[in-house]
Amino acid sequence: MITKRIIPCLDVRDGTVVKGVNFKDLKNVDSPVRLAEYYSGAGADELVFYDITASAEGRGLFTDILTETARCVFIPLTVGGGINTLDDFDRVLKCGADKVSVNSGAIRDPSLIPAAARLYGDQCVVLSVDVKRVNGVFTVFAKGGRENTGMEAIEWVKRCVGGGAGEVVVNSIDTDGAKSGFDIELCRAVCDAVNVPVIASGGAGCAADFIELFKAEPRIDAGLAASVFHFGQVEINALKREMKENGIEARI
Amino acid sequence: MIAVVNYGVGNLFSLCSSLRAVGADVTVTGDPDVIRAAERIVLPGVGAFEDAARKLSASGLEAPVREAAEEGKPLLGICLGMQLLFERSLEYGEHKGLGLIPGTVAPLAGRIPDTLKIPHMGWNALRLHGNAPIFKYIRDGEYVYFVHSYAAVGCGEYVIADTEYGEYLTAAVRRGSVYGCQFHPEKSGAAGLSILKAFTEL
């Protein structure tokens, strides 16, 4: 049976990996290429590269880093950040990305996901959505979590999946950086709404948070995190052994 | 030299990088003569069957691929490239494949329980059948990476590995020197590289 995936996310800025706590206070960690190689060897099932400042400042992705990574890392690679046009898809796919995640770009241009899905296939198009509760309503935020779009999140996810997004990364701004566990309530609401793979993001503080996620909501396909992996609080292969001990399918 | 058949579908970057990582001399080519001169051939592919079959035929590369198979040269079809090896596909209608391996490519929808998501995407374990040389460096139960919504049926005796997703799905086939992998060895970490390494040694 298919395994639950563990996905380290490398937030890239100026050629280095950074992790924002609630998307602020960025902290340099290491070279993206070195980290990607390390994670591939350490049991990561997939890697995500996010150019986190691209949508705010309109900068392009660091395609040299991507190319270099794809040359030496042989697990699926998803790229996001600053994906606004089909040309952006083309550019990162040529550099070795397997999937492309769209966030603010899809909000700005709702025809982007359907057009990309037609051209590259649903499996290539990932919707990434930043969600925060506003007066108790799951609300979509754009531009790295800085701008309230006023859109209800679950409807937005349904619309994007209907348009061809083959996977959804659900990032909870409410739990991001707090290290007190994933936003299971939000994940459940998304799993109720769509039947494509759903990746939980935001809030992992320890291995037990992943176990709790997969036990509480078995429809979740993957857990994504950054700093807990970068700073060694969670060692991926140890996490996967713990998953297996808890009856959760994992690749070791 | 390994020729990676470039007929205008999919991204060959990762595939070439992974073959080079196991020491292969790789040429991406749309030239029939280069394919004829190659020792081994990889037929990649992503996207829709009908479009890919048409492009392979229109590019003039179907003939050299067939000749290679007939001559007994090692040929590896990956993902949609594997599906093209079969007699036909039922993806959006019915379309003819190369017919190098008996079987039909059929949708997962309706075959697997409704609770399972389609595409079958992610890491799943291989159940090996027999001792195919291409799997000589991996063990039974090794995880590899899949992304597909269709899978081959009716290819029983040619199945060298399957994988469980609600039911057992064809994961790899072999007929003589012609191999097909439904999964992506170039995205399957160390296990995938071991499979590609074994292919370069056939």
Interface residues (C-beta under 8 A of the other chain):
Chain A: M1 I2 T3 R5 S40 D45 A70 R71 C72 F74 I75 P76 L93 K94 C95 G96 D98 G121 D122 Q123 G166 E167 N195 V196 P197 D221 A222 R251
Chain B: N11 F13 S14 S17 S18 A21 V46 G47 A48 K117 I118 P119 H120 M121 G122 W123 N124 A125 Y143 Y145 F146 V147 E164 Y165 E186 K187 S188 G189 G192 L193
